[in-house]
Amino acid sequence: MLDLVPFGQMTVDIEPAHQVGSLMAVPVTGGHIEGDRLKGKVVGVGNDFIRVQDGVGSLNVAFCIETEDSAKIFVSYIGKLHLKDVVTAALAAKKSTEFSDTYWVVSLKFETADDKYKWLEGIVVLGQGRLRDGAVNYALYELVAS
C-alpha cells in the first residue's frame, strides 16, 4: 500500500517563457521550499523546460536551493501540465489558479553532498501545482510504502 504524507510547500518564481517551436524555456529566478524537515530558498538561476504537444506540457525543471543551515541541494523534477485556457490566461496575466483547475503533477529528485540531507536522495516526493500571482506553487507529498 502506498500513502501520500504531507512534505511541505514549494514556490518557484518564474519569468516569461522563451518559445522555440513546441519548446518553452522558462527562467527560474527564485523561490523557496518549506516543510517540517526541509526549508530553503532557490539560489542562482534555474530553468523550466516545457515541451508542449496536444495541449499537454511535459515539464523538466532544475535549480539549486540553499537550506537555512547553508547546505546546497540540487532539485530537479519532471511532470505533466494540462495547459487549459484558465492556466494560459493566468500565466499571461500573472494571476492565480487552484489545484482543481487543471492536471499539474510533478515528481521531484534531490541530490546533495551534505550528509545531513542525504536522506532526500532515497525518497519519492510528488507535487501538485497551481499558479499564485505569477509564481508556481506546489503542495508536496512524500510517497511512503506502508
Disulfide bonds with the S-S distance in Angstrom:
none
